[in-house]
Amino acid sequence: MKRPQTSKAEQTRSLIVERAAVLFNQKGFAGTSYKDLMEATGVTKGCLYGHFASKEELAVEAFEYAAQTLIDRVGEAMAPYEHAGERLRALLNFYRTYLSNPVIAGGCPLLNTAVEADDNQPALHDRVVKVLNRLHKGVFKLIELGKAQGVFRETVNTQDVVTFFVATVEGGIMLGKAYSHDQPLQTVLHQLERWLQFELGDF
């Protein structure tokens, strides 16, 4: 049975979202004008308004696209492994190339959007929190899997590990971007791995 073909309008909308995701991630919401969006997407202002009621609506969908791309890439990195220790190493290795091979041009969409949308864009801020919760939940399940497999210590506080993991990784990404250098992130990931081995047991 053939899948229904995507309509031209749907194709145009998807193209706008994909290209806008890169633009917003590079220039931020405030720094992106309708002229920028028109040049990046190749459509008119009327076309943009025809698909999105406002720049805010487009920014939200663009962020959700960028965030889903990140989540998908993380999943792909861990998918080949069943052993929780291997999956955790795959996750750490994914972030080791995060600055040199970003999922979306411009850096981490979570970090970039969280910083800009904290006070000024409540809709975007709400989406950032939801994606962070998904990330926390994914790492939580991984640690719990390791406990069930007998790989990680049963006594470890999973929620504490998850919070420290996410905060440390995002902090390393921020330092790497600020200094335009990969070394801060590599140092952070190396120390994080050592801490995880101390907390969880050798994996």
C-alpha positions as CSV (number, residue, x, y, z in Angstrom):
1,M,0.0,0.0,0.0
2,K,1.5,3.3,-1.1
3,R,1.9,6.1,1.4
4,P,-0.1,9.3,0.6
5,Q,2.1,11.8,-1.1
6,T,3.0,14.9,0.8
7,S,1.2,18.0,-0.6
8,K,3.2,20.9,-2.0
9,A,1.9,23.1,0.9
10,E,3.2,20.5,3.5
11,Q,6.5,20.3,1.7
12,T,6.9,24.1,1.7
13,R,6.0,24.2,5.4
14,S,8.6,21.6,6.2
15,L,11.2,23.4,4.2
16,I,10.5,26.6,6.0
17,V,10.8,24.9,9.4
18,E,14.0,23.1,8.6
19,R,15.8,26.2,7.2
20,A,14.4,28.5,10.0
21,A,15.7,26.0,12.6
22,V,19.2,26.7,11.4
23,L,18.7,30.4,11.2
24,F,17.2,30.8,14.7
25,N,19.9,28.5,16.1
26,Q,22.6,30.7,14.6
27,K,21.2,34.2,15.1
28,G,18.6,33.7,17.9
29,F,15.0,34.8,17.9
30,A,15.6,38.5,18.4
31,G,18.4,38.5,15.8
32,T,16.4,36.9,13.1
33,S,14.3,39.2,10.9
34,Y,11.6,38.4,8.4
35,K,14.0,39.4,5.7
36,D,16.5,36.8,7.0
37,L,13.7,34.2,7.0
38,M,12.7,35.1,3.4
39,E,16.3,34.8,2.2
40,A,16.9,31.5,4.0
41,T,13.7,29.9,2.9
42,G,13.3,31.4,-0.5
43,V,9.6,32.3,0.1
44,T,7.8,35.6,0.3
45,K,6.6,37.2,3.5
46,G,3.1,36.5,2.5
47,C,4.0,32.8,2.2
48,L,5.5,32.8,5.7
49,Y,2.3,34.4,7.1
50,G,0.3,31.9,5.1
51,H,1.9,29.0,7.0
52,F,2.6,30.6,10.4
53,A,0.6,33.3,12.2
54,S,3.7,34.9,13.7
55,K,7.5,34.7,14.0
56,E,6.9,33.2,17.5
57,E,4.9,30.3,16.1
58,L,7.5,29.6,13.5
59,A,10.3,29.8,16.1
60,V,8.5,27.2,18.3
61,E,8.1,24.7,15.4
62,A,11.7,25.3,14.3
63,F,12.9,24.6,17.8
64,E,10.8,21.5,18.1
65,Y,12.3,20.3,14.8
66,A,15.8,21.0,16.0
67,A,15.2,19.3,19.4
68,Q,13.7,16.2,17.7
69,T,16.7,16.0,15.4
70,L,19.0,16.0,18.5
71,I,16.9,13.4,20.3
72,D,16.9,11.2,17.2
73,R,20.7,11.4,16.8
74,V,21.2,10.5,20.5
75,G,18.9,7.5,20.0
76,E,20.8,6.4,16.9
77,A,24.1,6.6,18.7
78,M,22.8,4.3,21.5
79,A,20.6,2.0,19.4
80,P,23.2,-0.6,18.5
81,Y,23.8,-1.5,22.1
82,E,21.8,-3.4,24.7
83,H,24.3,-3.3,27.6
84,A,23.7,-0.2,29.7
85,G,27.4,0.5,30.1
86,E,27.9,0.4,26.3
87,R,24.9,2.7,25.8
88,L,26.3,5.2,28.3
89,R,29.7,5.2,26.6
90,A,28.0,5.7,23.3
91,L,26.1,8.7,24.8
92,L,29.4,10.2,26.1
93,N,31.0,9.6,22.7
94,F,28.1,11.3,20.9
95,Y,28.8,14.5,22.9
96,R,32.6,14.3,22.2
97,T,31.9,15.3,18.6
98,Y,29.0,17.6,19.4
99,L,30.8,20.9,18.7
100,S,32.7,19.7,15.6
101,N,29.7,17.9,14.2
102,P,26.6,19.7,15.5
103,V,23.1,18.3,14.8
104,I,22.0,21.8,13.8
105,A,24.4,24.5,12.5
106,G,24.9,27.1,15.2
107,G,25.5,24.8,18.2
108,C,23.2,23.2,20.8
109,P,19.6,24.2,20.1
110,L,18.7,23.4,23.8
111,L,21.4,25.7,25.2
112,N,20.9,28.5,22.7
113,T,17.2,28.6,23.1
114,A,17.2,28.2,26.8
115,V,19.5,31.2,27.3
116,E,17.5,33.5,25.0
117,A,14.0,32.4,25.8
118,D,14.4,32.4,29.6
119,D,12.5,35.7,30.2
120,N,11.4,36.9,26.8
121,Q,9.7,34.0,25.1
122,P,7.5,31.9,27.4
123,A,6.3,29.6,24.7
124,L,9.8,28.8,23.6
125,H,10.9,28.4,27.3
126,D,8.1,26.0,27.9
127,R,9.3,23.9,24.9
128,V,12.9,23.9,26.2
129,V,11.7,22.6,29.6
130,K,9.7,19.8,27.9
131,V,12.7,18.7,25.9
132,L,15.0,18.9,28.9
133,N,12.5,16.7,30.7
134,R,12.7,14.2,27.9
135,L,16.4,14.2,28.0
136,H,16.4,13.7,31.8
137,K,13.9,10.8,31.4
138,G,16.1,9.1,28.7
139,V,19.2,9.2,30.9
140,F,17.1,8.1,33.9
141,K,15.9,5.0,32.1
142,L,19.4,4.3,31.0
143,I,20.7,4.4,34.6
144,E,17.8,2.3,35.8
145,L,18.5,-0.2,33.0
146,G,22.1,-0.5,34.2
147,K,20.8,-1.2,37.7
148,A,18.5,-3.9,36.4
149,Q,21.3,-5.5,34.4
150,G,23.6,-5.5,37.4
151,V,26.0,-3.1,35.7
152,F,25.5,-0.1,37.9
153,R,25.3,0.1,41.7
154,E,21.7,-0.4,43.0
155,T,22.3,2.1,45.7
156,V,23.1,5.1,43.4
157,N,20.6,8.0,43.4
158,T,19.5,7.9,39.8
159,Q,17.9,11.4,39.8
160,D,21.1,13.0,41.2
161,V,23.2,11.3,38.5
162,V,20.8,12.4,35.8
163,T,20.8,16.1,36.9
164,F,24.6,16.1,37.3
165,F,25.0,14.5,33.9
166,V,22.8,16.9,31.9
167,A,24.1,20.0,33.8
168,T,27.7,19.0,33.2
169,V,27.3,18.2,29.5
170,E,25.4,21.4,28.8
171,G,28.0,23.4,30.8
172,G,30.8,21.9,28.8
173,I,29.1,22.7,25.5
174,M,28.6,26.3,26.7
175,L,32.3,26.7,27.6
176,G,33.3,25.2,24.3
177,K,31.1,27.5,22.3
178,A,32.2,30.6,24.3
179,Y,35.9,29.8,23.8
180,S,35.4,28.6,20.2
181,H,37.4,25.6,21.1
182,D,36.7,21.9,21.6
183,Q,39.0,21.3,24.6
184,P,36.8,22.6,27.4
185,L,34.1,20.1,26.4
186,Q,36.6,17.2,26.1
187,T,37.9,18.0,29.6
188,V,34.4,18.1,31.0
189,L,33.4,14.8,29.4
190,H,36.6,13.1,30.6
191,Q,36.0,14.2,34.2
192,L,32.3,13.3,33.9
193,E,33.2,9.8,32.8
194,R,35.6,9.4,35.7
195,W,32.9,10.6,38.1
196,L,30.3,8.2,36.6
197,Q,32.7,5.3,37.0
198,F,33.1,6.2,40.7
199,E,29.4,6.6,41.2
200,L,28.0,3.8,39.1
201,G,30.8,1.3,39.1
202,D,33.2,0.5,36.2
203,F,31.3,0.3,33.0
